[in-house]
């Protein structure tokens, strides 16, 4: 997952979220039903989840199976796995 950062530079999605968390921390990043996450909240959630997975032994190259409902948490866990790699 890559997004254009501008002027030909590229940042992956986790770096983009971290950049937005630093520059626009209170901006809404995601909404699911009644739940809203700001970029600061989303970045912190992804980092905590990535650290937890790392503590469980997940490393770059590890196979990680996801079996979740299509929810905000599913997206966060996918980002956490991506952050580890």
C-alpha positions, 0 to 999 in steps of 0.5 A: 500500500503506497500513497503519494506524499507529493512531489514524487515522494511516496509513503506507505500507509502506516507512515502516512497515518503517523504523518497525519497523527503528527500534523493533524492529530484531531482530524477524523481518520475513520468512522464506523457506526458510532465510533470515530478515530482521529489520526492520533487515536488510529496511529496509537491503536496500530502501534499498540497492536503491532507491539502486542503482535511483536511480543507474541513473536510475529516478525517480518516474514511471519504468516499471520491469518486474520479471521475477523468481521469487516470492522474498524478493528480488522483494518487496524490489525491489518495495518499493525501486521503491515507495520511489523513488516 
